[in-house]
Amino acid sequence: MSTRTARRPIMAALVALALLGTTAACAPESSTHLLTGSSAEESAEEPAAAPPAAAPPATAAEDCSDGQPPVASIDPGGSPEITSGSTMADIRERGALIVGVSADTLLMGSRNPFTGNIEGFDIDVARQIADAILGDPDAIRFRVITSGDRETVLQDHEVDIVTRAFTINCARWENIAFSAEYYHAGQQLLVPSTSDVTGIDDLAGQRVCAPEGTTTLERLAQWEGVEAVPAATHTTCLVLFQQGEVDAITGDDTVLAGFAAQDPYAEVVGDPVSDEPYGVGIPADQPDMVRFVNGVLEDMIADGRWEESYDRWLGDALGDAPAPPEPVYGRAP
């Protein structure tokens, strides 16, 4: 019996447990509320054809209509402060920060099937913002949203912020605002730990899965000899991978890190072949909140909380913490 065949029952059980964690009706943690509204807990890897999720990835060389690079945000002007009449003062009066999140992106934002808590790197960022405003990292009402919901819930002021693997780009700046970049993701590969593949250039003759209709799948056409295998979602790719139907999966390193955490026989390899700068989404008419969040992010990086969160959630799959993204400012309020 091959190693691949022998591990199928084990991996099938792990996938089932992960799916249970995203769908079970567990009670949220004691001081954190969960709002589901009309949004189902769906996969974070939706086809790029869906308008809000289809915007091209941002790069440092790209300039938006205001002449600023997409990762440029509003200078915080020092440590975060809450003044009377500010957006943050209104949130403090309400008593909770409302945050749009994923509940099924393992390691970034997913529901723990044993505790019912939503947790991950994105969730840690949200908790630091809640703590800075309310003095309590658990003073949050989570709103579980899909990738396609992210801009809409901000434009409609249904949430205060979105922390859901949200790539900053010029098209989105037309509708909402962003914090400075807090994580730099990129397209990589998930392969069996026994594979000789160490990067994209080693994929000739390999079957590589990616969600259909995405730029991730389209990029595979750049490498000669690669057999691109489209699937409905990255989760479907994981099933094909564990059944031995494909040799690798490609996607954002954050997504693949979650899969590697589920599958002890898989690892993330290769240098990133795209730029996906993640930022906190904020309503466009709240520049004071943008400045405040940027101050929180600066403090989180300066005192080591950013690195601590990375090590906890992403370190095992992606290696030692990289240098945090350098904030870029210059955008007018």
C-alpha positions as CSV (number, residue, x, y, z in Angstrom):
1,M,0.0,0.0,0.0
2,S,1.4,3.4,-0.9
3,T,1.9,6.2,1.6
4,R,-0.6,8.3,-0.3
5,T,-3.2,5.5,-0.2
6,A,-2.5,4.7,3.5
7,R,-3.2,8.2,4.7
8,R,-6.5,8.7,2.9
9,P,-8.7,7.6,5.8
10,I,-6.8,9.7,8.2
11,M,-7.0,12.8,6.1
12,A,-10.6,12.3,5.3
13,A,-11.3,12.3,9.0
14,L,-9.3,15.5,9.4
15,V,-11.2,17.2,6.6
16,A,-14.5,16.1,8.2
17,L,-13.4,17.5,11.5
18,A,-12.4,20.8,9.9
19,L,-15.8,21.1,8.1
20,L,-17.6,20.3,11.4
21,G,-15.7,23.2,13.0
22,T,-17.1,25.6,10.4
23,T,-20.7,24.4,10.5
24,A,-21.4,23.2,14.0
25,A,-23.8,25.4,16.0
26,C,-21.5,26.0,18.9
27,A,-21.9,28.8,21.4
28,P,-19.5,31.7,21.0
29,E,-17.0,32.5,23.7
30,S,-18.4,34.1,26.8
31,S,-17.7,37.8,26.1
32,T,-17.7,37.6,22.3
33,H,-20.9,37.7,20.3
34,L,-21.5,36.1,16.9
35,L,-23.6,37.8,14.2
36,T,-24.4,35.7,11.2
37,G,-27.1,37.8,9.6
38,S,-27.9,36.6,6.1
39,S,-24.3,35.5,5.5
40,A,-23.6,31.8,5.3
41,E,-20.2,30.4,6.5
42,E,-18.8,29.6,3.1
43,S,-15.3,28.8,1.8
44,A,-12.9,31.7,1.7
45,E,-11.7,30.6,-1.7
46,E,-14.4,31.9,-4.0
47,P,-14.0,32.2,-7.8
48,A,-12.3,35.4,-8.8
49,A,-15.2,36.0,-11.2
50,A,-17.3,37.2,-8.3
51,P,-17.0,41.0,-8.7
52,P,-15.7,42.0,-5.2
53,A,-13.2,39.1,-5.1
54,A,-12.1,39.4,-8.7
55,A,-10.0,42.6,-8.4
56,P,-6.4,42.1,-9.5
57,P,-3.8,41.7,-6.9
58,A,-2.0,44.9,-5.8
59,T,1.7,45.5,-6.3
60,A,4.0,48.1,-5.1
61,A,4.5,49.5,-8.7
62,E,0.8,50.1,-9.2
63,D,-0.6,53.6,-8.7
64,C,-4.3,54.4,-8.0
65,S,-6.2,57.3,-9.4
66,D,-5.0,59.6,-6.7
67,G,-1.4,58.8,-7.6
68,Q,-0.8,56.7,-4.4
69,P,0.2,53.0,-4.5
70,P,-2.6,50.8,-3.3
71,V,-0.8,49.9,0.0
72,A,-0.6,53.6,0.9
73,S,-2.9,54.5,3.8
74,I,-3.5,57.4,6.1
75,D,-0.7,58.4,8.5
76,P,-1.8,57.7,12.1
77,G,0.0,60.7,13.4
78,G,1.2,59.0,16.6
79,S,-0.3,56.7,19.2
80,P,-4.0,55.8,18.8
81,E,-6.3,58.2,20.6
82,I,-10.0,58.4,21.1
83,T,-11.6,61.9,21.0
84,S,-15.1,62.9,21.7
85,G,-17.4,62.5,18.6
86,S,-15.0,60.2,16.8
87,T,-15.9,56.8,15.3
88,M,-14.1,55.1,18.0
89,A,-16.0,57.0,20.7
90,D,-19.3,55.8,19.1
91,I,-18.0,52.2,19.2
92,R,-17.0,52.6,22.8
93,E,-20.4,53.9,23.7
94,R,-22.0,50.9,21.9
95,G,-19.8,48.5,23.9
96,A,-18.5,46.3,21.2
97,L,-16.6,46.3,17.9
98,I,-18.4,44.7,15.0
99,V,-16.0,42.8,12.8
100,G,-16.6,40.9,9.5
101,V,-14.6,37.7,9.5
102,S,-14.2,34.3,8.0
103,A,-15.1,31.2,10.1
104,D,-13.6,28.6,7.9
105,T,-10.1,29.8,6.9
106,L,-8.0,27.7,9.2
107,L,-5.2,29.6,11.0
108,M,-6.6,33.0,9.7
109,G,-10.2,33.0,10.9
110,S,-12.0,29.7,11.7
111,R,-14.2,28.3,14.3
112,N,-12.6,25.9,16.8
113,P,-14.8,22.8,16.7
114,F,-14.1,22.1,20.4
115,T,-14.6,25.5,21.9
116,G,-16.9,27.2,19.3
117,N,-14.5,30.2,19.4
118,I,-13.5,31.9,16.1
119,E,-9.7,32.2,16.1
120,G,-6.7,32.8,13.9
121,F,-4.2,35.5,12.8
122,D,-6.9,37.8,11.3
123,I,-8.9,37.4,14.5
124,D,-5.9,38.4,16.6
125,V,-5.6,41.7,14.6
126,A,-9.3,42.4,15.3
127,R,-8.9,41.7,19.0
128,Q,-6.0,44.2,19.3
129,I,-8.2,46.9,17.8
130,A,-11.1,46.0,20.1
131,D,-8.7,46.1,23.1
132,A,-7.4,49.6,22.0
133,I,-10.9,51.0,21.8
134,L,-12.7,49.2,24.6
135,G,-10.0,47.9,26.9
136,D,-11.1,44.3,26.2
137,P,-10.0,42.1,23.3
138,D,-13.1,40.1,23.7
139,A,-15.5,43.0,23.3
140,I,-16.3,41.9,19.7
141,R,-19.4,41.0,17.8
142,F,-18.2,38.7,14.9
143,R,-20.2,38.9,11.6
144,V,-19.4,35.8,9.6
145,I,-19.2,36.9,5.9
146,T,-18.1,35.5,2.6
147,S,-15.3,37.0,0.4
148,G,-18.0,38.6,-1.8
149,D,-19.6,40.3,1.3
150,R,-16.5,42.2,2.4
151,E,-17.0,45.5,0.5
152,T,-20.8,45.5,0.8
153,V,-20.9,45.2,4.6
154,L,-18.5,48.1,4.9
155,Q,-20.3,50.3,2.5
156,D,-23.6,49.6,4.3
157,H,-22.0,50.1,7.7
158,E,-23.1,46.7,8.9
159,V,-19.6,46.2,10.4
160,D,-17.0,48.5,11.8
161,I,-14.0,46.7,10.2
162,V,-13.3,43.6,8.1
163,T,-10.3,41.3,8.9
164,R,-10.8,38.5,6.3
165,A,-7.6,38.0,4.2
166,F,-8.6,41.2,2.4
167,T,-6.1,42.1,-0.4
168,I,-5.6,45.8,-0.8
169,N,-5.9,47.1,-4.4
170,C,-6.9,50.2,-6.3
171,A,-10.3,49.0,-7.3
172,R,-11.3,48.5,-3.7
173,W,-10.0,51.9,-2.6
174,E,-12.8,53.3,-4.9
175,N,-15.4,51.9,-2.5
176,I,-13.8,51.5,0.9
177,A,-10.7,52.4,2.9
178,F,-7.9,50.3,4.1
179,S,-5.4,50.3,6.9
180,A,-1.7,49.9,6.1
181,E,-0.7,46.4,5.1
182,Y,-0.4,44.0,8.0
183,Y,0.4,40.8,6.2
184,H,2.0,40.1,2.8
185,A,0.6,36.9,1.3
186,G,1.6,35.3,-2.0
187,Q,0.7,32.4,-4.3
188,Q,2.7,29.3,-3.3
189,L,2.4,25.5,-3.6
190,L,1.2,22.7,-1.3
191,V,2.9,19.3,-2.1
192,P,3.4,16.0,-0.3
193,S,6.3,16.0,2.0
194,T,7.9,13.3,-0.1
195,S,7.7,15.3,-3.3
196,D,10.8,16.5,-5.1
197,V,9.0,19.8,-6.1
198,T,10.5,22.8,-4.4
199,G,8.8,25.6,-6.4
200,I,6.7,26.6,-9.4
201,D,9.6,25.8,-11.8
202,D,9.6,22.1,-10.8
203,L,5.9,21.6,-11.9
204,A,6.5,20.2,-15.4
205,G,4.4,17.0,-15.7
206,Q,2.6,17.7,-12.4
207,R,-1.2,17.9,-11.9
208,V,-1.8,21.2,-10.0
209,C,-5.2,22.1,-8.5
210,A,-6.6,25.6,-8.1
211,P,-10.2,27.0,-7.9
212,E,-11.8,27.5,-11.2
213,G,-12.2,31.0,-12.6
214,T,-9.4,32.5,-10.4
215,T,-6.2,34.3,-11.3
216,T,-4.4,31.6,-9.4
217,L,-5.5,29.0,-11.9
218,E,-4.8,31.4,-14.8
219,R,-1.2,31.9,-13.7
220,L,-0.5,28.1,-14.1
221,A,-0.6,28.7,-17.9
222,Q,2.7,30.5,-17.5
223,W,4.6,27.3,-16.7
224,E,5.1,24.8,-19.5
225,G,4.1,21.2,-18.9
226,V,1.8,21.9,-15.9
227,E,-1.5,20.1,-16.0
228,A,-3.9,22.6,-14.4
229,V,-6.8,20.9,-12.6
230,P,-9.7,23.3,-11.8
231,A,-12.0,22.7,-8.8
232,A,-14.9,24.5,-7.2
233,T,-12.9,25.6,-4.2
234,H,-9.5,25.1,-2.5
235,T,-11.3,22.7,-0.1
236,T,-12.2,20.6,-3.1
237,C,-8.6,20.7,-4.2
238,L,-7.6,19.4,-0.8
239,V,-9.9,16.4,-1.2
240,L,-8.4,15.7,-4.6
241,F,-4.9,16.1,-3.2
242,Q,-5.6,13.7,-0.4
243,Q,-7.1,11.1,-2.8
244,G,-4.0,11.3,-5.0
245,E,-5.9,12.8,-7.9
246,V,-3.5,15.9,-8.1
247,D,0.1,16.3,-7.2
248,A,-0.1,19.9,-5.7
249,I,-2.4,22.7,-4.8
250,T,-1.6,26.4,-5.5
251,G,-3.1,29.4,-3.6
252,D,-2.3,32.1,-1.1
253,D,0.2,30.9,1.5
254,T,-2.3,31.7,4.2
255,V,-4.8,29.2,2.8
256,L,-2.1,26.6,2.2
257,A,-0.8,27.0,5.7
258,G,-4.2,25.9,7.0
259,F,-4.2,22.9,4.8
260,A,-0.7,21.9,5.9
261,A,-1.9,22.1,9.5
262,Q,-4.6,19.6,8.7
263,D,-2.3,17.2,6.7
264,P,0.9,16.1,8.4
265,Y,2.1,14.6,5.1
266,A,2.0,18.0,3.2
267,E,4.1,21.1,3.2
268,V,4.1,24.6,1.7
269,V,7.1,25.1,-0.7
270,G,8.4,27.7,-3.2
271,D,8.8,31.4,-3.3
272,P,5.6,33.5,-3.8
273,V,4.7,34.2,-7.4
274,S,2.2,37.0,-6.7
275,D,1.7,39.9,-4.2
276,E,-1.4,39.8,-2.0
277,P,-1.1,42.6,0.7
278,Y,-3.7,42.2,3.4
279,G,-5.2,45.2,5.1
280,V,-8.0,45.9,7.5
281,G,-11.1,47.0,5.6
282,I,-12.8,50.2,6.9
283,P,-15.7,52.3,5.7
284,A,-14.5,55.0,3.3
285,D,-16.1,57.8,5.3
286,Q,-14.2,57.1,8.5
287,P,-10.6,58.3,8.1
288,D,-10.4,58.7,11.8
289,M,-10.8,55.0,12.2
290,V,-8.2,54.4,9.5
291,R,-5.7,56.5,11.4
292,F,-6.6,54.8,14.7
293,V,-6.2,51.3,13.3
294,N,-2.9,52.2,11.7
295,G,-1.7,53.3,15.1
296,V,-2.8,50.0,16.6
297,L,-1.0,48.0,13.9
298,E,2.2,50.0,14.5
299,D,2.0,49.3,18.3
300,M,1.3,45.6,17.6
301,I,4.4,45.3,15.5
302,A,6.6,47.4,17.8
303,D,6.0,45.4,20.9
304,G,6.2,42.0,19.4
305,R,2.5,41.0,19.4
306,W,2.5,40.7,15.6
307,E,5.4,38.2,15.6
308,E,3.8,36.3,18.5
309,S,0.6,35.9,16.6
310,Y,2.4,34.9,13.4
311,D,4.4,32.2,15.3
312,R,1.2,30.9,16.9
313,W,-0.8,30.5,13.8
314,L,1.4,30.4,10.7
315,G,4.9,29.6,11.9
316,D,4.7,25.8,11.8
317,A,3.5,25.8,8.2
318,L,5.3,28.8,6.8
319,G,8.5,29.0,8.8
320,D,10.1,31.7,10.9
321,A,8.2,35.0,11.0
322,P,9.3,37.4,8.2
323,A,9.8,41.1,8.9
324,P,6.4,42.7,9.3
325,P,5.3,44.8,6.3
326,E,6.6,48.4,6.5
327,P,3.6,50.8,6.6
328,V,3.2,53.1,3.7
329,Y,1.5,56.4,4.3
330,G,0.7,59.5,2.2
331,R,-3.0,59.0,1.2
332,A,-5.2,62.0,2.1
333,P,-8.0,61.5,4.6
